[in-house]
């Protein structure tokens, strides 16, 4: 396989991994918040809206953090620079 095909496969796999991390984090944060609200006995619409906002923001930021760390570690660990082609290449400056 050539570098471009390897890059496409890597991007597809990384996207699936990113979505999987997002779903797992959203479910985990939802479960934790649900147990906290259940213990406190809070059941108002405002708290439900706050829970949705916390779940979404926590899952998005947590996914961004974990995904970026995991991808950087994977590229370094498996030396993927020699197998995949850069997506964004540096521009050559014209003098």
C-alpha positions as CSV (number, residue, x, y, z in Angstrom):
1,X,0.0,0.0,0.0
2,X,1.1,3.5,-0.6
3,X,1.3,6.4,1.8
4,X,-1.9,8.1,0.7
5,X,-3.9,4.9,1.2
6,X,-2.4,4.4,4.6
7,X,-3.3,8.0,5.5
8,X,-6.9,7.4,4.5
9,X,-7.1,4.2,6.5
10,X,-5.5,6.0,9.5
11,X,-8.0,8.9,9.3
12,X,-11.0,6.6,9.1
13,X,-9.7,4.6,12.1
14,X,-9.0,7.7,14.0
15,X,-12.4,9.1,13.3
16,X,-14.1,5.9,14.5
17,X,-11.9,6.0,17.6
18,X,-12.8,9.7,18.2
19,X,-16.5,9.0,18.0
20,X,-16.2,6.0,20.3
21,X,-14.4,8.0,22.9
22,X,-17.1,10.7,22.7
23,X,-19.9,8.2,23.3
24,X,-18.1,6.5,26.2
25,X,-17.3,9.8,27.9
26,X,-20.8,11.1,27.4
27,X,-22.3,8.0,28.9
28,X,-19.8,8.0,31.8
29,X,-20.4,11.7,32.6
30,X,-24.2,11.1,32.3
31,X,-24.0,8.2,34.7
32,X,-22.0,10.1,37.3
33,X,-24.3,13.1,37.1
34,X,-27.4,10.9,37.2
35,X,-26.2,9.2,40.4
36,X,-25.3,12.6,42.0
37,X,-28.7,14.0,41.1
38,X,-30.5,10.9,42.3
39,X,-28.7,11.0,45.7
40,X,-29.5,14.7,46.1
41,X,-33.1,14.2,45.0
42,X,-33.0,17.0,42.4
43,X,-35.5,16.7,39.6
44,X,-36.2,20.1,38.0
45,X,-35.9,21.1,34.4
46,X,-33.1,23.6,35.1
47,X,-31.0,20.8,36.6
48,X,-31.8,18.6,33.6
49,X,-30.6,21.4,31.2
50,X,-27.5,21.9,33.3
51,X,-26.8,18.1,33.1
52,X,-27.1,18.1,29.3
53,X,-24.8,21.1,29.0
54,X,-22.2,19.5,31.4
55,X,-22.4,16.2,29.5
56,X,-22.0,17.7,26.1
57,X,-19.2,20.1,27.1
58,X,-17.4,17.6,29.2
59,X,-17.6,14.9,26.5
60,X,-16.4,17.2,23.8
61,X,-13.5,18.7,25.7
62,X,-12.6,15.4,27.2
63,X,-12.6,13.7,23.8
64,X,-10.5,16.5,22.3
65,X,-7.9,16.1,25.1
66,X,-7.8,12.3,25.1
67,X,-7.9,12.0,21.3
68,X,-5.0,14.4,20.7
69,X,-2.9,12.8,23.4
70,X,-3.6,9.3,22.1
71,X,-3.0,10.1,18.4
72,X,0.3,11.9,19.2
73,X,1.4,8.9,21.3
74,X,0.5,6.4,18.6
75,X,2.3,8.3,15.9
76,X,5.5,8.5,18.0
77,X,5.2,5.0,19.4
78,X,4.6,3.2,16.1
79,X,6.7,5.6,14.0
80,X,3.8,6.3,11.7
81,X,5.6,9.3,10.1
82,X,7.3,6.9,7.7
83,X,4.0,5.2,6.7
84,X,1.5,8.1,6.4
85,X,1.7,11.2,4.3
86,X,1.2,14.6,5.9
87,X,-2.2,16.1,5.3
88,X,-1.1,19.7,5.5
89,X,2.3,20.4,4.0
90,X,4.4,23.4,4.6
91,X,4.2,26.1,2.0
92,X,7.3,27.0,0.2
93,X,8.1,30.6,0.5
94,X,8.8,32.4,-2.7
95,X,11.5,35.0,-2.5
